[in-house]
Amino acid sequence: IADRREGIGVCGWILVSLSFVLVLITFPISIWACIKVIREYERAVVFRLGRILSKKAKGPGLILILPCTDTFIKVDLRTVTCNIPPQEILTKDAVTTQVDGVVYYRIHSAVSAVANVTDVHSATFLLAQTTLRNVLGTQSLAQLLAGREEIAHSIQAILDSATEQWGIKVARVEIKDVRIPVAMQRAMAAEAEAAREAKAKIVAAEGEMNASKALKQASMVLSESPAGLQLRYLQTLTALAAENNSTIVFPLPINMLE
């Protein structure tokens, strides 16, 4: 379209002139067929004798067309939500999953969207499905679950470069849900539980080791001060008496334990 050099020809100019004369003869009745209203979020691609009248779409507001030689197509420039249905995907580590997503895009060039592709919305929808399957097929299940944002950005970049010649700008791609088979969910739950138990045992062992070191240091300190052992004994009795109401009887003086 940008490189066209041929005009509508002599016959075309004759038809345009006749159409213009017909509009003048039937004025002001013909004004209702010549004036069209284009909304703020729309653009009109005007064709004159089958050729695009201008490299840039017209609108918004009022536009003038010749009723006999001109036709136009309205293009909506608002953001479109493309809901990708669940896709059966085999990941890199041979796990079958179902993944669905959503793509947000808009048309930034109405002329390209009309002239370069038959149905721009259907083409974008099918391309989004194929790209989602191709990209997720190269990822493992762990990467798919942990790196959704990076995968979404990768899909967005691929779609944006592929749909640029269609006048499409991909604004955002999101992966909504990843469905895993029930057997795989049970296996992953068992693996996670085993990992948590192993981690708990390691933490408990480290706690026992640290406690033994602390008890060793405490015993060394108490061995240097005999009175400290009596004070610690009395503190222990105080703690027991605070928790349980009981009477404590000393069978013999504590210093006789030496």
Rosetta blueprint (number, residue, H / E / L):
1 I L
2 A L
3 D L
4 R L
5 R L
6 E L
7 G L
8 I L
9 G H
10 V H
11 C H
12 G H
13 W H
14 I H
15 L H
16 V H
17 S H
18 L H
19 S H
20 F H
21 V H
22 L H
23 V H
24 L H
25 I H
26 T L
27 F L
28 P L
29 I L
30 S L
31 I H
32 W H
33 A H
34 C H
35 I E
36 K E
37 V E
38 I E
39 R L
40 E L
41 Y L
42 E E
43 R E
44 A E
45 V E
46 V E
47 F E
48 R E
49 L L
50 G L
51 R E
52 I E
53 L L
54 S L
55 K L
56 K L
57 A L
58 K E
59 G L
60 P L
61 G E
62 L E
63 I E
64 L E
65 I L
66 L L
67 P L
68 C L
69 T L
70 D E
71 T E
72 F E
73 I E
74 K E
75 V E
76 D E
77 L L
78 R L
79 T L
80 V E
81 T E
82 C E
83 N E
84 I E
85 P E
86 P E
87 Q E
88 E E
89 I E
90 L E
91 T L
92 K L
93 D L
94 A L
95 V L
96 T E
97 T E
98 Q E
99 V E
100 D E
101 G E
102 V E
103 V E
104 Y E
105 Y E
106 R E
107 I E
108 H L
109 S L
110 A H
111 V H
112 S H
113 A H
114 V H
115 A H
116 N L
117 V L
118 T L
119 D L
120 V H
121 H H
122 S H
123 A H
124 T H
125 F H
126 L H
127 L H
128 A H
129 Q H
130 T H
131 T H
132 L H
133 R H
134 N H
135 V H
136 L H
137 G L
138 T L
139 Q L
140 S L
141 L H
142 A H
143 Q H
144 L H
145 L H
146 A H
147 G L
148 R H
149 E H
150 E H
151 I H
152 A H
153 H H
154 S H
155 I H
156 Q H
157 A H
158 I H
159 L H
160 D H
161 S H
162 A H
163 T L
164 E H
165 Q H
166 W H
167 G L
168 I E
169 K E
170 V E
171 A E
172 R E
173 V E
174 E E
175 I E
176 K E
177 D E
178 V E
179 R E
180 I L
181 P L
182 V H
183 A H
184 M H
185 Q H
186 R H
187 A H
188 M H
189 A H
190 A H
191 E H
192 A H
193 E H
194 A H
195 A H
196 R H
197 E H
198 A H
199 K H
200 A H
201 K H
202 I H
203 V H
204 A H
205 A H
206 E H
207 G H
208 E H
209 M H
210 N H
211 A H
212 S H
213 K H
214 A H
215 L H
216 K H
217 Q H
218 A H
219 S H
220 M H
221 V H
222 L H
223 S H
224 E H
225 S L
226 P H
227 A H
228 G H
229 L H
230 Q H
231 L H
232 R H
233 Y H
234 L H
235 Q H
236 T H
237 L H
238 T H
239 A H
240 L H
241 A H
242 A H
243 E H
244 N L
245 N L
246 S L
247 T L
248 I L
249 V L
250 F L
251 P L
252 L L
253 P L
254 I H
255 N H
256 M H
257 L H
258 E L
